[in-house]
Amino acid sequence: MSAVISTEGLGMPVEVGAIDGQLKKLWEADEASTNASLMNFLVYTEDPSRLQRNSETIQELTREHACRAVLIAMDREASEAKVEAWITAHCHLAHGKKSICSEQISFLLHGKSLGRLRNTVFAHLNSDLPLVFWWQGELSDLFEERLYRLLNRLIFDSSTWSDPKTGFCRLIEAREDTKGQMVTQDLSWTRSYFYRLAVARLFDDPMAQKSFPDIETVRVKAQSEHRTGALLMAAWVIRRSGWKVQSRQGNHWKLQSKEGKEITLELIWDEEGAPIAELLIAAPDCSVRISREAGNRHLCQSICANDHCVDFSGPADSDQPEGLVASQLSRGGKNSLFLQVLPQFMELLESGN
């Protein structure tokens, strides 16, 4: 039996065949508003209870990112195949005067028909705009060729996957199939953005640069559910340093530098800390540490080399997926560094199973 799903805030119920006509009437009735769209932004979930929350997320995102938003919730446990739809607009004042509005179409798809996701929903996209697709939760069998070939940008969160190895293998296959045209953005990777900026800044210090060949330890502390984010950040350190993975025992990996020096990578789970709580890179006479307490919006950054100690403070990434998505939309880009790190990440992931 399907769960009761709240549709509050989704707007006016409409028949699927009448969506375009009702949207036109919506804009004609409000001459004080301007319809603005820079992209199609599609949010997909197989948890129908998220539909209302996703509408609230769109209301916030459209303050900075005008779009045609399409929300899709798939109730795959329903016995009867049907489609429900709603339309609304999210409006925000421009310079205190005229409203800039983004339209939203919401769909609740009942049943297991695979073709309706493409045929019903994608018929209501603005064909002149790029398609950004936020897939929430596990990649199901609906993530298939006829779907992902339509996407310009795919946003996902690997921390929610029960089988990350299978999920990433499917993504790699999809990128190869699309010849790299689909940009992939993992929110688990986004969570380490300011950590990576901090490492680059701290290693600008001459003392840190001097100690780099003598690094012996890399430690990442994180919540266990953010294992993929911790491994992605560790993989980035390995990639940037030119090290190689040698072996693994528990949550410890043995790495080797270009010069043949052994380095230990350690993962520590801290359920009371921030999603990613610490990155420590240490040599005998120098340590670089970036850390964050749970709920703190800033990173603590420090470098200590002998008697030379310097502390900094800098911004931290959002804990919430909505904030991370907003960051990704603002930065854009091809996310090429993420792709460069994937081989090292997959090696850590596979050796950890």
Secondary structure, 3 states (H helix, E strand, C coil): CCCCCCCCCCCEEECHHHHHHHHHHHHHCCCCEEECCCCEEEEEECCHHHHHHHHHHHHHHCCCCCCEEEEEEEECCCCCCEEEEEEEEEEEECCCCCEEEEEEEEEEEECCCCCHHHHHHHHHCCCCCCEEEEECCCCCCCCCHHHHCCCCEEEECHHHCCCHHHHHHHHHHHHHHCCCCCEEEEHHHHCCHHHHHHHHHHCCCHHHHHHHHHCCEEEEEECHHHHHHHHHHHHHHHHHHCCEEEEEECCEEEEECCCCCEEEEEEEECCCCCCEEEEEEEECCEEEEEECCCCCCEEEEEEEECCEEEEEEEECCCCCHHHHHHHHHHHCCCCHHHHHHHHHHHHHHHHCC
